[in-house]
């Protein structure tokens, strides 16, 4: 099989198109609906229920984002650690800044916490991704900040706007499953009233979100592992929906990655918990997910590759050109698109 150039997933994203704040009403975000043919249709997220039918099953990722960005000092200078995933008690995989100045063995301190850079991470020998050891018992929600993406320059007045309304359990993710930020309790209630099923899975959004594709071909990109869980109730609901002719609709790429990691071979999923390093790209077979609600993603990202694999590259390129021409808001706090698999 010939290599797929990463340049195929590049596009010019003007800084002004990057949303800096969420809209006051989550479901008022614009939603570009991809048809089977012809031009995409401009809609709003509140119109999603009308695109579905009774018996369909909408699957969300109910993970919560943890306050994992620690700002401190090392050697008298400002430094930052973003704890991405826990490797063991007090031991974390982390992104560090400034990577060129911080060295293994350095200690970064802040009010109420201390962490030391103890080892490189083999998959990222450049130094930005390292293993850090923090003092046990650190309450990240007390000393840390929500790790807003670096392209968001404005402070967020309400941290809950970077959480989904259905997030649950301990905060374990390094970033939000952003497609879910559009859903409101009212919209979820409308789905229920239309006899459209809703179930939750959990994928802890980790390092993969922060790793652009730097290689010449997408096949050379190394995906990181992310923890996930599909509970028995969610798996059973998806299997029932499929058996009755319903379609499975994923809210976000994290849900796609989670579900497609555990296909049962009959269109449903297996109840499982573990880690996934699934890399969905053109040529991948989607065995579970029929429909996808997803934000507009960064150029040269594995998320854009996944979306292109699901919808088809030409469809996605046309949709992104349409969205940019019509002033859609991009990335985490931006608008979204919806459609069915190619």
N, C-alpha and C positions, 0 to 999 in steps of 0.2 A: 504493500500500500504506500502511495506517495505521501510525502509530508505535507501538512496543511500550514501555509504561512500564517504567522501570527498577525501580519499586516492586514489580513482579511477582516480582523476584528478590531481594527483601529478606525477612529473617526475623530473629527475636530469637535471638541466640546467647549464652547465659549464659557468663560468663568461666570458670566451673567446668567447662564442657564442652570447653574447649580443652586438649588433651593437652600437658603440659609436658615429658614424657620418653617415649622409645620404650619399648615392652615388651621384656623380656629376650629373649623368643623372637619374632622378627619375624612368623612365620606364625601366631602365636596371636592376632593381632588379629582383632577381630570383623569379619565380612563380611555385609552385608545384601544378600540375593539378591532381585532384583526378578523377579517372575513376570509372565506375560502378563496375568494377572488375579488379583484377590484380594489378600490381604495379602502383604507381603514376608516372606521367611523369614530368621531369624537363623542365621548359620553362622559359621565361622572361615575365615581365608584358606587354611589347610591343606586345606580342602575344595574348593578351586578345581579341581584336576584331575578330580574326579568330575563336574563340571559340563560338561566338555569331552569331545570324542570323538576317536578316532584320525583323523589327517589335518587337524585344526585347526592353525592357526598362531598362536602367541603372539608378539607383537612388543613388545620392550622398548626403552627409551631408555638407552643405555649411557654417557651423558655423566657427567662428574665435576664436582663443585662446587669452585670455586677459593676459596682463602682471601683473599677480595677486600674484606673489611671492614677499613679502616684507621682506627685511633683515634689522633688526634694533637691538636695545639693550633694555634689561629690567633689572633693578637693576644693571647696569654696566656690564652685560654679554650679549653675542651674543644671539639673538633670531630670530625666523623666523615665519611668518604668511603666509599661503597660503589661500587666499580668494577663496572659492569654489563656493558659490552661494549667491546671494543677497536676504535677507529676507525682506528688506525695506530700506528706505533712510538711508544710513550710517550704516546699520546693516547687518552683513554677517555671514554665516556659514563658518567656517574656520578650517584648520588643523594647529596646532601649534607645534613648536619644540623649545627647549626640553620640552616635555609634562610633564616629572616628576618634573621639576623645576618650570615651569610657573603655577601660581595659579589664580583662579578667582579673579578679582579685579586688577590684574597686568596690567600695561600699557607698551606697547612696542612702542618705538619711533625710527624714522629714519629721514633722510633729507626730509623735506616737508610733513611728515605724522605722525600721532599718532593714536593708536588703543588700546582699553581696552578690556580685557577678561571679559565678563559680565555674562555669564550663561553657564551651561553645555548643551550638546545636548543629550537628553534622550536616543536616540538609541545607543549612544557611551559613556557609563558612565565612561570609563577609563581615560578620560581627554584629549586625543589627539584632539578630535573634540569638538569645543566649538562655542559659539556665541560671536562675537566681534563687538564692535561699533567703527567705524572709523569716523574721522572728515568728515562731508559732503563736497562734491566737490573735493575729492581727485582724481587726474588724474593718474590712475594706469599705463597708458602708459608712464607717465613721471617719476614716482617714483618706479615702480615695474619692475620685470623681467619676461620673459616667464617661466612658471613653468615646466621645463624639468623634466621628471621622475627621481627619486633618483638613479636609476641604470645607468643613463647616467652621467659619471664622467667628460667628456670633454666639454669645452665651445663650444657653437655653433657660428660660425663666422657670419652667416647670419640668423637672427631670422625668416625670411620668409620661411626658410626650415622646420620650424615646423608649417607652415600653408599650407593648400592645395591651389592649383593655382586658384581654383574657390571660395575660401572663400569670404564671403560678409557680410555686415551689421556690427553692433557694435560687438566688441570682448566680448564674454560672456562665453566662455568655459574655464574650468580649465585644459583641456588637448586636444590634437589634435585627430580628428578621423583618426587614423594613416593609415588605408588602403588607404585612399584618398591621402596620401602623394606620392603614386606611380604614380598617373595620371598626365600627361602633357597636355598642350594645343594641341600639335600635336596628341596625342592619342585620345583626345576628338574629335578633328576634323575628325580623321579617323572613329571613331564610327558614327559620323554624316554622313560621306560620304557613309557609308555602310547601311544607313537608320535604324540605331539603335538609339532609342530615349534616351535622357538624361534629367533627371529632378532632381530638388533639393528639399530636405526637410531640416529641421533644428532641431537638438537635441543638447542642451547645455550639453556638457560632464561635469559631475559633480563628486560628491563624490563616486559614485559606482565604478568608475575606480580605485580608490585608496583603496578600501576595499577588502582585500583577504578574503577567506572563512576560518574562524578560527574554525568553529563548526565541530563536528565529522561527521555530515551528511549535505549534500547540502540543504536539505529541511529546516534546521534550520537557514539558512543564511537569514539575513534581507537586502533586497535591498532598496536603497535610491531612492527618486524621482528625476527625471530630466525633465526639461522643454523641450517641443517640439512644432513644428508647421508643419503641412502638409497643404500647401496652396491649394486653389481651382484648380489652373492650374496644379499643380503636381498630385493631386488626379485624375483629369480628364484624364491626360495623361496616368496614370497607368491603369485606367479603360478602356480606348480606346485600349491600348496595349493588355490587357487581352482579350477583346472582339474579337480582331483580331487574337488571337492565340499566341500572344507574351508572352515571359517569363519575369518575374521581377527579375532583378539582383541587389542585394544590395552591395554597396561598403562599407563594414565595419559592425561591430556588432551594432554600434549606429543606422544605417539605419534600420537594422532588428528590433531592439527594437522599433523604431519609427513607422514603418509600421505595425508591428504585434500588436501594441497598438490600431489600428483603422481599423480593417478589416470590409469590408462591407458585408461579408457573401457570396460573389460571386467571390472571388479572387482578388478584388480590395480593395481600401481604401476609407475612409471618410475624407473629409477635416476637420481637427480639430486642435485646439491649447489647450495646457494645460500641465499637468504633468503626467508622467508615472512612475509607480513602477513595471512594468512588469518584471517578473523573468522567463526567458526561460530556461528550463532544460529538461533532458530526460523525455519523456512523454508529453511534450508540443506539441500542434498542430500548425504548421506553415501554416497560411491561405493565405499569400500574397507572400512571397519571394520564388523564385525557385532556384536562384543561389546566391553564396556568394563569394566575394573577401575579404580576411581577413588576417591580420598578424598572426605571431606565438605568442601566449600569455603566460603569466606567469603561473607557476604551481599553482594549487589550487585557480584559479581566476574564478569569475562568467563569464568572457568572454570565458574562455576555456570550461566552462560548457555549455554555449550557443552554441558554435561551435560544441561541441560533440553532443548536442541535434539535431542540424541541419544535420550534416553529418553522425552521428552514432559514438558511442564511439570507436569501434574497428577500424574503418576507420581513425579516428583522431589519435589514438595511433600509428598506423602503419605509418601515414604520418609524425608525429613528430619524430619517430625513424629514418625514411628515411632522413628527413631534417637534423637532428643532425649528422647522419653518413656521410652526404655529405657536411657538412660545411655551411649549410644555416645560415644566420644571423637572429637573433631572436629579438623580441620586437619592440619598437616604430620605430626605424630607420632601422629595419631589412627587410627581405624578406617576401613573402606572399604565400598564397595558394588559389586555386580557385576550386570550384566544385558545383555540383547540389545537391539538398536536397536528403537525403536518402529515 
